């Protein structure tokens, strides 16, 4: 076997690796879709909307700089800005200048936004419990954390 053929064969996944990869792809496709669909149907929010509102609800003074909010939501600033504009139009948050950095903008959760998160959180928590938490043993849940660590590391 030539060096090129050997290198090509090392690229392909074996049957076990292929099965594992397909399981990851299925999870990455099905779980977010199920969570998003449930939130849309029951609460009138997308999963991304909820992530933004919940992140703000957990922040000091319910305020985050847009770049920090984008990082928490695993989103680009343009995508976040589009969603923030939509949530702002619904009265759930406002944008304001950052007093320390004139170039930065803060997102601030409004009282109405806080009420929306508070009303949505119990339902969302139950859905997460039903779809994920109760389906895993303690060892499986810990293994998921380990898996996340090893997959996240090269992505950072």
C-alpha positions in Angstrom: 0.0 0.0 0.0 1.4 3.4 -0.9 1.7 6.2 1.6 -1.2 8.0 -0.1 -3.5 4.9 0.1 -2.6 4.4 3.7 -3.4 8.1 4.5 -6.7 7.8 2.7 -7.7 4.6 4.7 -6.9 6.4 8.0 -9.4 9.1 7.1 -12.4 6.9 6.8 -14.3 5.8 9.9 -14.6 2.1 10.7 -18.0 0.6 11.4 -18.0 1.3 15.1 -16.8 4.9 14.6 -19.5 5.4 11.9 -22.2 4.1 14.3 -21.0 6.5 17.0 -20.8 9.4 14.7 -24.3 8.8 13.3 -25.6 8.6 16.9 -24.1 12.0 17.6 -25.6 13.5 14.4 -29.0 12.1 15.3 -28.8 13.6 18.8 -27.6 17.0 17.5 -30.5 17.0 15.1 -33.4 15.5 17.1 -32.9 17.0 20.6 -32.7 20.7 19.5 -35.6 20.2 17.1 -37.7 18.6 19.9 -36.9 21.3 22.4 -37.5 24.1 19.9 -40.8 22.6 18.7 -42.1 22.2 22.3 -41.2 25.8 23.2 -42.7 27.2 20.1 -45.9 25.2 20.6 -46.4 25.8 24.3 -44.7 29.2 25.0 -44.4 31.1 21.8 -40.6 31.1 21.9 -37.8 29.5 20.0 -35.1 27.6 21.9 -32.7 30.4 20.9 -35.2 33.1 22.2 -35.4 31.2 25.5 -31.6 30.8 25.7 -31.2 34.6 25.3 -33.9 35.4 27.9 -32.7 32.8 30.4 -29.1 34.0 30.1 -30.1 37.5 30.8 -32.3 36.4 33.8 -29.2 34.7 35.3 -26.9 37.7 34.8 -26.2 40.3 37.4 -28.8 43.1 37.1 -30.3 40.9 34.2 -27.7 42.7 31.9 -25.1 41.3 29.6 -22.9 42.9 27.0 -24.0 41.7 23.6 -20.7 39.9 22.9 -21.0 38.0 26.3 -24.6 37.1 25.5 -23.6 35.8 22.1 -20.9 33.6 23.7 -23.5 32.3 26.2 -25.9 31.6 23.4 -23.2 30.1 21.2 -24.2 32.5 18.4 -22.7 35.0 16.1 -23.3 38.7 16.9 -25.3 39.2 13.7 -27.6 36.3 14.6 -28.0 37.5 18.1 -28.7 41.1 17.0 -31.5 39.8 14.8 -33.1 37.8 17.6 -32.6 40.6 20.2 -34.4 43.1 17.9 -37.3 40.7 17.7 -37.4 40.2 21.5 -37.0 43.9 22.0 -40.1 44.5 19.8 -42.0 42.1 22.1 -41.0 44.2 25.1 -38.9 41.4 26.7 -35.5 43.2 26.6 -34.0 46.5 25.8 -30.6 47.5 24.4 -28.6 50.3 25.9 -25.1 51.7 25.8 -22.4 50.2 27.9 -21.2 52.9 30.4 -17.6 51.5 30.4 -17.2 50.9 26.7 -18.7 53.3 24.2 -18.4 50.7 21.4 -20.3 48.1 23.3 -24.1 47.5 23.7 -25.8 45.8 26.6 -28.9 43.7 26.5 -31.2 44.2 29.5 -34.1 42.0 30.5 -37.3 43.9 31.1 -39.9 43.1 33.8 -42.0 41.6 31.1 -39.1 39.5 29.9 -38.5 38.3 33.4 -42.1 37.3 33.7 -41.9 35.4 30.4 -38.8 33.5 31.5 -40.4 32.8 34.9 -43.6 31.5 33.2 -41.6 29.4 30.6 -38.9 27.9 32.9 -40.9 25.3 34.7 -42.3 23.8 31.5 -38.9 23.9 29.8 -37.3 22.2 32.8 -39.9 19.5 32.8 -39.3 18.9 29.1 -35.6 18.7 29.6 -36.2 16.2 32.4 -38.5 14.1 30.3 -36.3 14.1 27.2 -32.8 14.0 28.8 -32.3 13.9 32.5 -34.7 11.1 33.4 -33.5 9.0 30.5 -29.9 8.9 31.8 -28.4 7.2 34.8 -26.1 9.2 37.0 -23.1 7.5 35.3 -24.4 8.3 31.8 -25.0 11.9 32.8 -21.4 12.2 34.1 -20.1 10.5 30.9 -22.0 13.1 28.8 -20.1 15.8 30.7 -16.8 14.1 30.0 -17.7 13.7 26.3 -18.6 17.4 26.1 -15.2 18.3 27.6 -13.3 16.3 25.0 -15.4 17.4 22.0 -15.5 21.1 23.1 -11.7 21.4 23.6 -10.7 21.4 19.9 -13.6 23.6 19.0 -12.5 26.4 21.4 
